[in-house]
């Protein structure tokens, strides 16, 4: 798999349907990028993980952070930090809530670790 295919796969995994890129930036809030937070291509390429972590389990997080589990508003990036999982909402774009209400991250941004 080449770099472009890998990037496209990660973009699809991050937000599900309706992902668009504008000027080399991933628009996680929809087609309208004005006054919306976006993630750069470099940030999208840095997403790793993809393991189920139970509530109160620990995970190494490397990926985007969102304000809600719907992943509509990008609020930052977490690079290789350990967090306790506070909540999990199945079927959402960003199903993991990091303790203590830090924000929501997608499935592929977490990797289960021992406490």
C-alpha positions as CSV (number, residue, x, y, z in Angstrom):
1,X,0.0,0.0,0.0
2,X,1.5,3.3,-1.0
3,X,1.4,6.5,1.1
4,X,-1.6,8.0,-0.7
5,X,-3.7,4.8,-0.2
6,X,-2.7,4.6,3.4
7,X,-3.7,8.3,4.0
8,X,-7.1,7.7,2.3
9,X,-7.7,4.6,4.4
10,X,-6.9,6.6,7.6
11,X,-9.1,9.5,6.6
12,X,-12.0,7.1,6.0
13,X,-11.5,5.5,9.4
14,X,-11.4,8.8,11.1
15,X,-14.7,10.2,10.2
16,X,-16.7,7.6,8.2
17,X,-18.9,9.0,5.5
18,X,-18.8,12.6,4.2
19,X,-15.1,13.3,4.5
20,X,-13.7,16.0,2.3
21,X,-10.3,17.5,1.8
22,X,-9.8,21.2,1.0
23,X,-6.4,22.6,0.0
24,X,-4.6,19.5,1.4
25,X,-6.4,19.6,4.7
26,X,-8.9,17.1,6.0
27,X,-12.2,18.8,6.8
28,X,-13.7,16.9,9.7
29,X,-16.7,19.2,10.1
30,X,-18.3,18.8,6.7
31,X,-18.0,20.6,3.4
32,X,-18.0,24.1,4.9
33,X,-14.4,24.8,6.2
34,X,-14.9,28.4,7.1
35,X,-14.6,28.8,10.9
36,X,-14.2,25.0,11.4
37,X,-11.2,23.2,12.8
38,X,-9.4,21.0,10.3
39,X,-6.6,18.4,10.5
40,X,-3.5,18.6,8.3
41,X,-2.4,15.7,6.1
42,X,0.6,15.2,8.3
43,X,-1.6,14.8,11.3
44,X,-3.9,12.3,9.5
45,X,-0.8,10.2,8.6
46,X,0.2,10.0,12.2
47,X,-2.9,8.2,13.4
48,X,-2.1,4.7,14.7
49,X,-3.8,2.1,16.9
50,X,-7.2,0.5,16.5
51,X,-7.7,-1.8,19.5
52,X,-10.7,-2.2,21.7
53,X,-10.0,-0.8,25.2
54,X,-12.5,-1.4,28.0
55,X,-13.9,1.3,30.2
56,X,-11.4,2.0,33.0
57,X,-8.7,0.4,30.8
58,X,-5.6,2.3,29.8
59,X,-4.6,3.2,26.2
60,X,-1.7,4.9,24.5
61,X,-3.4,7.6,22.4
62,X,-2.0,9.0,19.1
63,X,-4.5,10.8,17.0
64,X,-7.1,13.5,16.8
65,X,-9.2,14.8,19.7
66,X,-12.8,15.9,19.3
67,X,-15.4,17.8,21.4
68,X,-18.0,15.0,21.0
69,X,-18.2,11.4,20.0
70,X,-19.7,12.4,16.7
71,X,-16.3,13.9,15.7
72,X,-17.9,17.0,14.2
73,X,-15.5,19.5,15.8
74,X,-11.7,18.8,15.9
75,X,-10.2,20.2,19.0
76,X,-6.5,19.1,18.8
77,X,-4.0,16.3,18.5
78,X,-2.7,13.9,21.1
79,X,0.7,12.3,20.4
80,X,1.6,9.1,22.3
81,X,0.1,9.9,25.7
82,X,-1.3,7.4,28.2
83,X,-4.9,7.9,29.2
84,X,-7.6,6.0,31.1
85,X,-10.8,5.3,29.1
86,X,-13.8,7.0,30.8
87,X,-16.5,6.0,28.4
88,X,-17.1,4.1,25.1
89,X,-20.0,4.7,22.7
90,X,-20.3,2.0,20.1
91,X,-20.9,3.1,16.5
92,X,-19.7,6.7,16.8
93,X,-16.9,8.3,14.8
94,X,-14.9,9.0,18.0
95,X,-16.2,6.4,20.5
96,X,-13.6,6.8,23.3
97,X,-13.9,9.5,26.0
98,X,-10.6,10.1,27.7
99,X,-10.6,10.5,31.5
100,X,-11.3,13.1,32.9
101,X,-13.4,14.5,30.1
102,X,-10.4,15.4,28.1
103,X,-12.2,14.7,24.8
104,X,-13.2,12.0,22.4
105,X,-10.9,10.0,20.1
106,X,-11.5,7.6,17.2
107,X,-11.1,3.9,17.5
108,X,-7.9,3.8,15.4
109,X,-6.2,6.4,17.7
110,X,-6.0,4.1,20.7
111,X,-3.8,1.1,21.5
112,X,-4.5,-0.9,24.6
113,X,-1.7,-1.0,27.2
114,X,-1.3,-2.3,30.7
115,X,-2.0,0.1,33.6
